[in-house]
Amino acid sequence: MEVYTNEDSQELLQTLKDALPYIEYIMKTHKPLFDGERYLTSEELCNILKISRRSLQDYRNNGILPFIQLPGKVLFRESDIKKVLEERFRPSYNSEGVL
């Protein structure tokens, strides 16, 4: 049977304290999936696409981006956003990749 010392306990506690900021970051930034799907808020989508909230509102109003409206909340299904981006992808005119 292995015997643990007070130093071992202190080292374990310090390791856990050092890991705490990383655990808190993951809990804040990674949302659990809902039926295998991730849903984004307007703020999250604006940050991802690097657009203003007004531009996002225009995309919603013009039927460019599909969304889910709940009382006081608008959500965007991540897979829907990826699909729209893929459908609207336009390759460069220069096929040789030289600008």
Backbone atoms as SQL, in Angstrom:
CREATE TABLE atoms (id INTEGER PRIMARY KEY, chain TEXT, resi INTEGER, resn TEXT, atom TEXT, x REAL, y REAL, z REAL);
INSERT INTO atoms VALUES
  (1, 'A', 1, 'MET', 'N', 0.833, -1.173, 0.000),
  (2, 'A', 1, 'MET', 'CA', 0.000, 0.000, 0.000),
  (3, 'A', 1, 'MET', 'C', 0.887, 1.250, 0.000),
  (4, 'A', 2, 'GLU', 'N', 0.572, 2.189, -0.891),
  (5, 'A', 2, 'GLU', 'CA', 1.372, 3.404, -1.005),
  (6, 'A', 2, 'GLU', 'C', 0.891, 4.438, 0.004),
  (7, 'A', 3, 'VAL', 'N', 1.839, 5.089, 0.642),
  (8, 'A', 3, 'VAL', 'CA', 1.525, 6.104, 1.639),
  (9, 'A', 3, 'VAL', 'C', 1.818, 7.473, 1.038),
  (10, 'A', 4, 'TYR', 'N', 0.871, 8.379, 1.164),
  (11, 'A', 4, 'TYR', 'CA', 1.028, 9.735, 0.642),
  (12, 'A', 4, 'TYR', 'C', 1.419, 10.671, 1.763),
  (13, 'A', 5, 'THR', 'N', 2.310, 11.579, 1.441),
  (14, 'A', 5, 'THR', 'CA', 2.777, 12.542, 2.437),
  (15, 'A', 5, 'THR', 'C', 1.987, 13.841, 2.313),
  (16, 'A', 6, 'ASN', 'N', 2.213, 14.705, 3.263),
  (17, 'A', 6, 'ASN', 'CA', 1.592, 16.025, 3.245),
  (18, 'A', 6, 'ASN', 'C', 2.072, 16.804, 2.015),
  (19, 'A', 7, 'GLU', 'N', 3.327, 16.595, 1.625),
  (20, 'A', 7, 'GLU', 'CA', 3.862, 17.262, 0.432),
  (21, 'A', 7, 'GLU', 'C', 3.121, 16.812, -0.819),
  (22, 'A', 8, 'ASP', 'N', 2.792, 15.522, -0.895),
  (23, 'A', 8, 'ASP', 'CA', 2.038, 15.001, -2.034),
  (24, 'A', 8, 'ASP', 'C', 0.660, 15.666, -2.105),
  (25, 'A', 9, 'SER', 'N', 0.038, 15.798, -0.956),
  (26, 'A', 9, 'SER', 'CA', -1.285, 16.428, -0.898),
  (27, 'A', 9, 'SER', 'C', -1.205, 17.890, -1.319),
  (28, 'A', 10, 'GLN', 'N', -0.192, 18.587, -0.848),
  (29, 'A', 10, 'GLN', 'CA', -0.020, 19.988, -1.208),
  (30, 'A', 10, 'GLN', 'C', 0.243, 20.146, -2.712),
  (31, 'A', 11, 'GLU', 'N', 1.041, 19.241, -3.268),
  (32, 'A', 11, 'GLU', 'CA', 1.333, 19.283, -4.704),
  (33, 'A', 11, 'GLU', 'C', 0.063, 19.031, -5.524),
  (34, 'A', 12, 'LEU', 'N', -0.752, 18.086, -5.080),
  (35, 'A', 12, 'LEU', 'CA', -2.012, 17.800, -5.763),
  (36, 'A', 12, 'LEU', 'C', -2.944, 19.007, -5.700),
  (37, 'A', 13, 'LEU', 'N', -3.066, 19.624, -4.549),
  (38, 'A', 13, 'LEU', 'CA', -3.916, 20.803, -4.397),
  (39, 'A', 13, 'LEU', 'C', -3.435, 21.950, -5.278),
  (40, 'A', 14, 'GLN', 'N', -2.135, 22.162, -5.365),
  (41, 'A', 14, 'GLN', 'CA', -1.600, 23.229, -6.209),
  (42, 'A', 14, 'GLN', 'C', -1.882, 22.944, -7.682),
  (43, 'A', 15, 'THR', 'N', -1.762, 21.698, -8.086),
  (44, 'A', 15, 'THR', 'CA', -2.047, 21.314, -9.469),
  (45, 'A', 15, 'THR', 'C', -3.512, 21.588, -9.800),
  (46, 'A', 16, 'LEU', 'N', -4.406, 21.254, -8.887),
  (47, 'A', 16, 'LEU', 'CA', -5.828, 21.515, -9.087),
  (48, 'A', 16, 'LEU', 'C', -6.110, 23.009, -9.160),
  (49, 'A', 17, 'LYS', 'N', -5.454, 23.786, -8.306),
  (50, 'A', 17, 'LYS', 'CA', -5.629, 25.244, -8.341),
  (51, 'A', 17, 'LYS', 'C', -5.136, 25.818, -9.663),
  (52, 'A', 18, 'ASP', 'N', -4.025, 25.295, -10.174),
  (53, 'A', 18, 'ASP', 'CA', -3.481, 25.764, -11.456),
  (54, 'A', 18, 'ASP', 'C', -4.422, 25.418, -12.613),
  (55, 'A', 19, 'ALA', 'N', -5.125, 24.310, -12.512),
  (56, 'A', 19, 'ALA', 'CA', -6.023, 23.871, -13.587),
  (57, 'A', 19, 'ALA', 'C', -7.361, 24.601, -13.560),
  (58, 'A', 20, 'LEU', 'N', -7.723, 25.192, -12.445),
  (59, 'A', 20, 'LEU', 'CA', -9.028, 25.827, -12.290),
  (60, 'A', 20, 'LEU', 'C', -9.337, 26.890, -13.344),
  (61, 'A', 21, 'PRO', 'N', -8.423, 27.811, -13.683),
  (62, 'A', 21, 'PRO', 'CA', -8.753, 28.804, -14.721),
  (63, 'A', 21, 'PRO', 'C', -9.087, 28.161, -16.074),
  (64, 'A', 22, 'TYR', 'N', -8.397, 27.085, -16.410),
  (65, 'A', 22, 'TYR', 'CA', -8.660, 26.394, -17.670),
  (66, 'A', 22, 'TYR', 'C', -10.037, 25.731, -17.662),
  (67, 'A', 23, 'ILE', 'N', -10.381, 25.146, -16.547),
  (68, 'A', 23, 'ILE', 'CA', -11.694, 24.506, -16.408),
  (69, 'A', 23, 'ILE', 'C', -12.798, 25.557, -16.500),
  (70, 'A', 24, 'GLU', 'N', -12.612, 26.689, -15.832),
  (71, 'A', 24, 'GLU', 'CA', -13.606, 27.767, -15.892),
  (72, 'A', 24, 'GLU', 'C', -13.761, 28.302, -17.310),
  (73, 'A', 25, 'TYR', 'N', -12.648, 28.446, -18.037),
  (74, 'A', 25, 'TYR', 'CA', -12.703, 28.915, -19.426),
  (75, 'A', 25, 'TYR', 'C', -13.500, 27.944, -20.298),
  (76, 'A', 26, 'ILE', 'N', -13.239, 26.676, -20.158),
  (77, 'A', 26, 'ILE', 'CA', -13.956, 25.664, -20.951),
  (78, 'A', 26, 'ILE', 'C', -15.441, 25.687, -20.622),
  (79, 'A', 27, 'MET', 'N', -15.772, 25.828, -19.365),
  (80, 'A', 27, 'MET', 'CA', -17.186, 25.855, -18.975),
  (81, 'A', 27, 'MET', 'C', -17.901, 27.071, -19.557),
  (82, 'A', 28, 'LYS', 'N', -17.198, 28.198, -19.695),
  (83, 'A', 28, 'LYS', 'CA', -17.810, 29.412, -20.235),
  (84, 'A', 28, 'LYS', 'C', -17.935, 29.371, -21.751),
  (85, 'A', 29, 'THR', 'N', -16.969, 28.766, -22.426),
  (86, 'A', 29, 'THR', 'CA', -16.910, 28.859, -23.882),
  (87, 'A', 29, 'THR', 'C', -17.448, 27.644, -24.625),
  (88, 'A', 30, 'HIS', 'N', -17.573, 26.537, -23.992),
  (89, 'A', 30, 'HIS', 'CA', -18.033, 25.325, -24.667),
  (90, 'A', 30, 'HIS', 'C', -19.401, 24.926, -24.135),
  (91, 'A', 31, 'LYS', 'N', -20.353, 24.997, -25.022),
  (92, 'A', 31, 'LYS', 'CA', -21.719, 24.661, -24.646),
  (93, 'A', 31, 'LYS', 'C', -22.002, 23.204, -25.002),
  (94, 'A', 32, 'PRO', 'N', -22.795, 22.536, -24.191),
  (95, 'A', 32, 'PRO', 'CA', -23.153, 21.162, -24.561),
  (96, 'A', 32, 'PRO', 'C', -24.046, 21.169, -25.799),
  (97, 'A', 33, 'LEU', 'N', -23.965, 20.106, -26.569),
  (98, 'A', 33, 'LEU', 'CA', -24.783, 19.984, -27.766),
  (99, 'A', 33, 'LEU', 'C', -26.205, 19.607, -27.385),
  (100, 'A', 34, 'PHE', 'N', -27.138, 20.081, -28.161),
  (101, 'A', 34, 'PHE', 'CA', -28.544, 19.740, -27.972),
  (102, 'A', 34, 'PHE', 'C', -28.930, 18.840, -29.133),
  (103, 'A', 35, 'ASP', 'N', -29.111, 17.571, -28.859),
  (104, 'A', 35, 'ASP', 'CA', -29.445, 16.587, -29.887),
  (105, 'A', 35, 'ASP', 'C', -28.403, 16.610, -31.010),
  (106, 'A', 36, 'GLY', 'N', -27.127, 16.742, -30.613),
  (107, 'A', 36, 'GLY', 'CA', -26.039, 16.743, -31.576),
  (108, 'A', 36, 'GLY', 'C', -25.843, 18.055, -32.311),
  (109, 'A', 37, 'GLU', 'N', -26.535, 19.096, -31.920),
  (110, 'A', 37, 'GLU', 'CA', -26.492, 20.382, -32.629),
  (111, 'A', 37, 'GLU', 'C', -26.068, 21.484, -31.674),
  (112, 'A', 38, 'ARG', 'N', -25.278, 22.415, -32.174),
  (113, 'A', 38, 'ARG', 'CA', -24.871, 23.578, -31.382),
  (114, 'A', 38, 'ARG', 'C', -25.667, 24.784, -31.856),
  (115, 'A', 39, 'TYR', 'N', -26.169, 25.557, -30.919),
  (116, 'A', 39, 'TYR', 'CA', -26.941, 26.758, -31.223),
  (117, 'A', 39, 'TYR', 'C', -26.147, 27.980, -30.782),
  (118, 'A', 40, 'LEU', 'N', -26.118, 28.992, -31.643),
  (119, 'A', 40, 'LEU', 'CA', -25.358, 30.208, -31.380),
  (120, 'A', 40, 'LEU', 'C', -26.296, 31.368, -31.084),
  (121, 'A', 41, 'THR', 'N', -25.882, 32.235, -30.180),
  (122, 'A', 41, 'THR', 'CA', -26.632, 33.463, -29.935),
  (123, 'A', 41, 'THR', 'C', -26.225, 34.487, -30.989),
  (124, 'A', 42, 'SER', 'N', -26.958, 35.584, -31.065),
  (125, 'A', 42, 'SER', 'CA', -26.615, 36.659, -32.003),
  (126, 'A', 42, 'SER', 'C', -25.212, 37.181, -31.730),
  (127, 'A', 43, 'GLU', 'N', -24.877, 37.375, -30.478),
  (128, 'A', 43, 'GLU', 'CA', -23.558, 37.884, -30.105),
  (129, 'A', 43, 'GLU', 'C', -22.457, 36.927, -30.549),
  (130, 'A', 44, 'GLU', 'N', -22.653, 35.634, -30.308),
  (131, 'A', 44, 'GLU', 'CA', -21.649, 34.651, -30.712),
  (132, 'A', 44, 'GLU', 'C', -21.469, 34.635, -32.229),
  (133, 'A', 45, 'LEU', 'N', -22.581, 34.686, -32.963),
  (134, 'A', 45, 'LEU', 'CA', -22.498, 34.651, -34.420),
  (135, 'A', 45, 'LEU', 'C', -21.838, 35.913, -34.967),
  (136, 'A', 46, 'CYS', 'N', -22.154, 37.063, -34.391),
  (137, 'A', 46, 'CYS', 'CA', -21.489, 38.312, -34.811),
  (138, 'A', 46, 'CYS', 'C', -19.983, 38.210, -34.610),
  (139, 'A', 47, 'ASN', 'N', -19.558, 37.646, -33.501),
  (140, 'A', 47, 'ASN', 'CA', -18.130, 37.489, -33.230),
  (141, 'A', 47, 'ASN', 'C', -17.477, 36.520, -34.210),
  (142, 'A', 48, 'ILE', 'N', -18.153, 35.450, -34.523),
  (143, 'A', 48, 'ILE', 'CA', -17.607, 34.450, -35.451),
  (144, 'A', 48, 'ILE', 'C', -17.488, 35.026, -36.857),
  (145, 'A', 49, 'LEU', 'N', -18.545, 35.697, -37.322),
  (146, 'A', 49, 'LEU', 'CA', -18.562, 36.226, -38.682),
  (147, 'A', 49, 'LEU', 'C', -17.893, 37.597, -38.804),
  (148, 'A', 50, 'LYS', 'N', -17.556, 38.196, -37.661),
  (149, 'A', 50, 'LYS', 'CA', -16.954, 39.538, -37.639),
  (150, 'A', 50, 'LYS', 'C', -17.867, 40.564, -38.320),
  (151, 'A', 51, 'ILE', 'N', -19.124, 40.558, -37.893),
  (152, 'A', 51, 'ILE', 'CA', -20.115, 41.498, -38.420),
  (153, 'A', 51, 'ILE', 'C', -20.798, 42.204, -37.256),
  (154, 'A', 52, 'SER', 'N', -21.475, 43.300, -37.568),
  (155, 'A', 52, 'SER', 'CA', -22.209, 44.035, -36.537),
  (156, 'A', 52, 'SER', 'C', -23.566, 43.370, -36.298),
  (157, 'A', 53, 'ARG', 'N', -24.171, 43.733, -35.193),
  (158, 'A', 53, 'ARG', 'CA', -25.517, 43.213, -34.896),
  (159, 'A', 53, 'ARG', 'C', -26.513, 43.717, -35.942),
  (160, 'A', 54, 'ARG', 'N', -26.289, 44.920, -36.441),
  (161, 'A', 54, 'ARG', 'CA', -27.168, 45.479, -37.472),
  (162, 'A', 54, 'ARG', 'C', -27.074, 44.660, -38.765),
  (163, 'A', 55, 'SER', 'N', -25.858, 44.284, -39.159),
  (164, 'A', 55, 'SER', 'CA', -25.688, 43.443, -40.352),
  (165, 'A', 55, 'SER', 'C', -26.380, 42.101, -40.157),
  (166, 'A', 56, 'LEU', 'N', -26.238, 41.533, -38.972),
  (167, 'A', 56, 'LEU', 'CA', -26.898, 40.261, -38.689),
  (168, 'A', 56, 'LEU', 'C', -28.410, 40.412, -38.790),
  (169, 'A', 57, 'GLN', 'N', -28.936, 41.506, -38.271),
  (170, 'A', 57, 'GLN', 'CA', -30.378, 41.774, -38.374),
  (171, 'A', 57, 'GLN', 'C', -30.803, 41.882, -39.836),
  (172, 'A', 58, 'ASP', 'N', -29.995, 42.551, -40.665),
  (173, 'A', 58, 'ASP', 'CA', -30.297, 42.660, -42.095),
  (174, 'A', 58, 'ASP', 'C', -30.304, 41.284, -42.752),
  (175, 'A', 59, 'TYR', 'N', -29.343, 40.434, -42.406),
  (176, 'A', 59, 'TYR', 'CA', -29.294, 39.084, -42.976),
  (177, 'A', 59, 'TYR', 'C', -30.540, 38.288, -42.577),
  (178, 'A', 60, 'ARG', 'N', -30.989, 38.468, -41.350),
  (179, 'A', 60, 'ARG', 'CA', -32.219, 37.800, -40.900),
  (180, 'A', 60, 'ARG', 'C', -33.413, 38.339, -41.675),
  (181, 'A', 61, 'ASN', 'N', -33.542, 39.663, -41.738),
  (182, 'A', 61, 'ASN', 'CA', -34.694, 40.289, -42.399),
  (183, 'A', 61, 'ASN', 'C', -34.787, 39.931, -43.877),
  (184, 'A', 62, 'ASN', 'N', -33.628, 39.781, -44.531),
  (185, 'A', 62, 'ASN', 'CA', -33.592, 39.477, -45.955),
  (186, 'A', 62, 'ASN', 'C', -33.606, 37.978, -46.249),
  (187, 'A', 63, 'GLY', 'N', -33.769, 37.173, -45.220),
  (188, 'A', 63, 'GLY', 'CA', -33.875, 35.729, -45.413),
  (189, 'A', 63, 'GLY', 'C', -32.562, 35.059, -45.784),
  (190, 'A', 64, 'ILE', 'N', -31.443, 35.705, -45.516),
  (191, 'A', 64, 'ILE', 'CA', -30.140, 35.130, -45.844),
  (192, 'A', 64, 'ILE', 'C', -29.740, 34.079, -44.811),
  (193, 'A', 65, 'LEU', 'N', -29.965, 34.380, -43.547),
  (194, 'A', 65, 'LEU', 'CA', -29.614, 33.446, -42.479),
  (195, 'A', 65, 'LEU', 'C', -30.869, 32.926, -41.783),
  (196, 'A', 66, 'PRO', 'N', -31.016, 31.611, -41.716),
  (197, 'A', 66, 'PRO', 'CA', -32.147, 31.053, -40.968),
  (198, 'A', 66, 'PRO', 'C', -31.918, 31.209, -39.465),
  (199, 'A', 67, 'PHE', 'N', -33.003, 31.336, -38.719),
  (200, 'A', 67, 'PHE', 'CA', -32.878, 31.535, -37.283),
  (201, 'A', 67, 'PHE', 'C', -34.089, 30.963, -36.567),
  (202, 'A', 68, 'ILE', 'N', -33.951, 30.856, -35.270),
  (203, 'A', 68, 'ILE', 'CA', -35.026, 30.393, -34.393),
  (204, 'A', 68, 'ILE', 'C', -35.339, 31.535, -33.452),
  (205, 'A', 69, 'GLN', 'N', -36.592, 31.927, -33.400),
  (206, 'A', 69, 'GLN', 'CA', -36.978, 33.030, -32.515),
  (207, 'A', 69, 'GLN', 'C', -37.780, 32.473, -31.349),
  (208, 'A', 70, 'LEU', 'N', -37.302, 32.774, -30.170),
  (209, 'A', 70, 'LEU', 'CA', -37.984, 32.447, -28.924),
  (210, 'A', 70, 'LEU', 'C', -38.302, 33.765, -28.236),
  (211, 'A', 71, 'PRO', 'N', -39.199, 33.769, -27.296),
  (212, 'A', 71, 'PRO', 'CA', -39.476, 35.025, -26.594),
  (213, 'A', 71, 'PRO', 'C', -38.200, 35.606, -25.973),
  (214, 'A', 72, 'GLY', 'N', -37.788, 36.751, -26.477),
  (215, 'A', 72, 'GLY', 'CA', -36.617, 37.431, -25.944),
  (216, 'A', 72, 'GLY', 'C', -35.279, 36.848, -26.375),
  (217, 'A', 73, 'LYS', 'N', -35.277, 35.920, -27.335),
  (218, 'A', 73, 'LYS', 'CA', -34.016, 35.274, -27.721),
  (219, 'A', 73, 'LYS', 'C', -34.070, 34.828, -29.166),
  (220, 'A', 74, 'VAL', 'N', -32.975, 35.024, -29.879),
  (221, 'A', 74, 'VAL', 'CA', -32.824, 34.536, -31.248),
  (222, 'A', 74, 'VAL', 'C', -31.625, 33.604, -31.261),
  (223, 'A', 75, 'LEU', 'N', -31.794, 32.428, -31.843),
  (224, 'A', 75, 'LEU', 'CA', -30.717, 31.450, -31.933),
  (225, 'A', 75, 'LEU', 'C', -30.485, 31.061, -33.385),
  (226, 'A', 76, 'PHE', 'N', -29.254, 30.665, -33.674),
  (227, 'A', 76, 'PHE', 'CA', -28.873, 30.233, -35.004),
  (228, 'A', 76, 'PHE', 'C', -28.256, 28.848, -34.894),
  (229, 'A', 77, 'ARG', 'N', -28.751, 27.923, -35.691),
  (230, 'A', 77, 'ARG', 'CA', -28.196, 26.574, -35.686),
  (231, 'A', 77, 'ARG', 'C', -26.865, 26.602, -36.444),
  (232, 'A', 78, 'GLU', 'N', -25.821, 26.143, -35.811),
  (233, 'A', 78, 'GLU', 'CA', -24.484, 26.200, -36.396),
  (234, 'A', 78, 'GLU', 'C', -24.433, 25.514, -37.765),
  (235, 'A', 79, 'SER', 'N', -25.094, 24.378, -37.903),
  (236, 'A', 79, 'SER', 'CA', -25.074, 23.660, -39.183),
  (237, 'A', 79, 'SER', 'C', -25.757, 24.470, -40.288),
  (238, 'A', 80, 'ASP', 'N', -26.792, 25.246, -39.945),
  (239, 'A', 80, 'ASP', 'CA', -27.458, 26.098, -40.940),
  (240, 'A', 80, 'ASP', 'C', -26.520, 27.199, -41.427),
  (241, 'A', 81, 'ILE', 'N', -25.772, 27.778, -40.500),
  (242, 'A', 81, 'ILE', 'CA', -24.852, 28.851, -40.857),
  (243, 'A', 81, 'ILE', 'C', -23.742, 28.311, -41.754),
  (244, 'A', 82, 'LYS', 'N', -23.203, 27.144, -41.415),
  (245, 'A', 82, 'LYS', 'CA', -22.161, 26.531, -42.242),
  (246, 'A', 82, 'LYS', 'C', -22.684, 26.250, -43.647),
  (247, 'A', 83, 'LYS', 'N', -23.909, 25.774, -43.732),
  (248, 'A', 83, 'LYS', 'CA', -24.512, 25.461, -45.038),
  (249, 'A', 83, 'LYS', 'C', -24.644, 26.729, -45.892),
  (250, 'A', 84, 'VAL', 'N', -25.125, 27.816, -45.298),
  (251, 'A', 84, 'VAL', 'CA', -25.272, 29.075, -46.025),
  (252, 'A', 84, 'VAL', 'C', -23.910, 29.559, -46.516),
  (253, 'A', 85, 'LEU', 'N', -22.896, 29.484, -45.664),
  (254, 'A', 85, 'LEU', 'CA', -21.561, 29.932, -46.060),
  (255, 'A', 85, 'LEU', 'C', -21.012, 29.078, -47.200),
  (256, 'A', 86, 'GLU', 'N', -21.214, 27.786, -47.136),
  (257, 'A', 86, 'GLU', 'CA', -20.739, 26.904, -48.208),
  (258, 'A', 86, 'GLU', 'C', -21.477, 27.165, -49.517),
  (259, 'A', 87, 'GLU', 'N', -22.782, 27.397, -49.442),
  (260, 'A', 87, 'GLU', 'CA', -23.566, 27.663, -50.648),
  (261, 'A', 87, 'GLU', 'C', -23.157, 28.974, -51.306),
  (262, 'A', 88, 'ARG', 'N', -22.719, 29.940, -50.515),
  (263, 'A', 88, 'ARG', 'CA', -22.384, 31.257, -51.036),
  (264, 'A', 88, 'ARG', 'C', -20.892, 31.417, -51.330),
  (265, 'A', 89, 'PHE', 'N', -20.134, 30.363, -51.154),
  (266, 'A', 89, 'PHE', 'CA', -18.699, 30.424, -51.436),
  (267, 'A', 89, 'PHE', 'C', -18.472, 30.626, -52.926),
  (268, 'A', 90, 'ARG', 'N', -17.596, 31.562, -53.242),
  (269, 'A', 90, 'ARG', 'CA', -17.219, 31.841, -54.629),
  (270, 'A', 90, 'ARG', 'C', -15.705, 31.754, -54.723),
  (271, 'A', 91, 'PRO', 'N', -15.187, 30.845, -55.560),
  (272, 'A', 91, 'PRO', 'CA', -13.725, 30.758, -55.694),
  (273, 'A', 91, 'PRO', 'C', -13.184, 32.001, -56.376),
  (274, 'A', 92, 'SER', 'N', -11.902, 32.225, -56.193),
  (275, 'A', 92, 'SER', 'CA', -11.284, 33.388, -56.818),
  (276, 'A', 92, 'SER', 'C', -11.294, 33.232, -58.331),
  (277, 'A', 93, 'TYR', 'N', -11.265, 34.347, -59.025),
  (278, 'A', 93, 'TYR', 'CA', -11.267, 34.324, -60.479),
  (279, 'A', 93, 'TYR', 'C', -9.949, 33.819, -61.043),
  (280, 'A', 94, 'ASN', 'N', -8.902, 34.045, -60.299),
  (281, 'A', 94, 'ASN', 'CA', -7.578, 33.627, -60.721),
  (282, 'A', 94, 'ASN', 'C', -7.373, 32.178, -60.301),
  (283, 'A', 95, 'SER', 'N', -7.475, 31.251, -61.210),
  (284, 'A', 95, 'SER', 'CA', -7.424, 29.840, -60.881),
  (285, 'A', 95, 'SER', 'C', -6.036, 29.357, -60.491),
  (286, 'A', 96, 'GLU', 'N', -4.992, 30.150, -60.795),
  (287, 'A', 96, 'GLU', 'CA', -3.637, 29.736, -60.466),
  (288, 'A', 96, 'GLU', 'C', -3.233, 30.185, -59.068),
  (289, 'A', 97, 'GLY', 'N', -4.088, 30.905, -58.398),
  (290, 'A', 97, 'GLY', 'CA', -3.819, 31.315, -57.028),
  (291, 'A', 97, 'GLY', 'C', -2.885, 32.504, -56.890),
  (292, 'A', 98, 'VAL', 'N', -2.569, 33.187, -58.010),
  (293, 'A', 98, 'VAL', 'CA', -1.681, 34.344, -57.959),
  (294, 'A', 98, 'VAL', 'C', -2.525, 35.607, -57.920),
  (295, 'A', 99, 'LEU', 'N', -2.232, 36.478, -57.003),
  (296, 'A', 99, 'LEU', 'CA', -2.989, 37.728, -56.892),
  (297, 'A', 99, 'LEU', 'C', -2.386, 38.827, -57.712);
